[in-house]
Amino acid sequence: MPSHTPLSLSAPNGLALDAVACYRVLQARDARFDGHFFTGVRSTGIYCRPVCKVRIPLAKNCRFFALPAQAEAAGFRPCLRCRPELAPAAPGLSPWSMQDAGALLVKQAFELLDTAGDASAQWTVSRWARRMGISERHLRRLMEERLHVAPLQYLQTRRLLQAKQWLTDTQLPIREVAQRSGFGSVRRFNAVFAKHYRLTPGAMRTSHTRRDTTAAISSPAPAAGFTVMLPYRPPLDARHLMGFLHQRALPGVEVVDLAELHYARSLRVGPSAHRCEGWMLARFVPDKALVQLQISASLSPALLEVQGMCRRLLDLDADPLAYEPLLASAFPGTEGMRLPGAVDGFELAVRAILGQQVTVAAARTLCARLVAQFGLATTEHGPMPVPGMSHFFPDAARIAGVPASALGALGIVRQRQTAILGLARAMAQCDLRLEPGAPLERTLERLQSIEGIGPWTAQYIAMRALRWPDAFPPGDVALHKALGLAHAPRAKALAQAASQVWRPWRSYATIRAWQSVAATARAQI
């Protein structure tokens, strides 16, 4: 199928899947649709991803499901070869759902689980509903109407598939897998796993042959920690994404190798009372459309959370089919560009503030001084997998207690001192959340109430930390250049008007506009 031709999988009722379209994708093994649907095969009782390399089943034997939970509720077991637990997350908002309150609530429900990390494994349906601010009955009705699956079934499938991945990709003891997946005991874990997958956890680990997705990928020494595989939907321009991160890589915290296409960083995860410290190293394997993520053993209590951080940083769950047709004609030559995210909202916001009205290099210098002065050293965690990760980025509580004069001594001007301290205090007091799933309008309003944070910075934070696909900074100078409005009167209003055609993917359009300006500048040198 040509990349510029989108294929709708939705049937006219908006809930079912179009079996004819899904079967065409299955025949093509089109990786762009990975995670869009799963195929249950009646003759085997197994469900697969559309990229599975087994023999294509007969159309009459296929049932198509939008979610693994739907397939498992119908009695199908996950394929051991293509491993449905590795599929990229279900696609996000589509243009028709932007004003659909039910769709927005479902999206919020999934994002809440994702950003809760390992803690979400212990959630009950009632706690999930409380965190969303709705009744358990409403959550149940919403999911059954929209997805034809009960919340409890969704949670259980999520736990089972996560456990399956850890059994396959790591050497975590089965007792720890059971605990972190949300099962109360090993006995219950064994019983539920055997009932649904017809294998005990031990047999699953012993019998798996690491076919397809992990074949021919080197594994680290056991002492180095854990390695998990994170697939994505092509196209993904890994060199542009790594180039963006390389240009902004923070000395002492991040190391980006453009030749090897890997990103490494020090990392602190979790609240102060239960904080884990260590490192992660992500390496692109383009020919297999996946990222190999290596995580230090010290971060094993936060394994699921670190996986989510990496997926958000590298935008691995993006759905190119949704926005590529819209943006390709406006920005030729930018196919596969992703929206770089962030592993920590506070860190990203501080870096955005320090980047106000200065070059990227100048912002890096200021941020490196902040880390060297107030960040914690990584020495107690032993040697890092790559040189250069000497510190952890200081958290909000640490910066909130820093006097303004100490920031001034680093060369940070007064306006940015005020903004950083205001931000740190708001986050330390839990008055502000900068993560996917945070309420957009309320978060933008709260950010701009902090002295020194204006619309540009707030939109940039929404773009990268909140992962909002439709953020747009209409006053951005580089955007004006890309749109041919550099010297136009009312450029901001004109840019806002011109951007409407890209909704709801203006964040992706902004990244491409910045790239087009940079490419033009290089060509003129």
Beta strands, then each sheet from edge to edge (+ up, - down):
strand 1: 38-41
strand 2: 46-48
strand 3: 62-65
strand 4: 77-78
strand 5: 226-231
strand 6: 254-257
strand 7: 262-269
strand 8: 276-285
strand 9: 290-295
strand 10: 376-377
strand 11: 391-392
sheet 1: 3+ 1- 2+ 4+
sheet 2: 5+ 9- 8+ 7- 6+
sheet 3: 10+ 11-
end
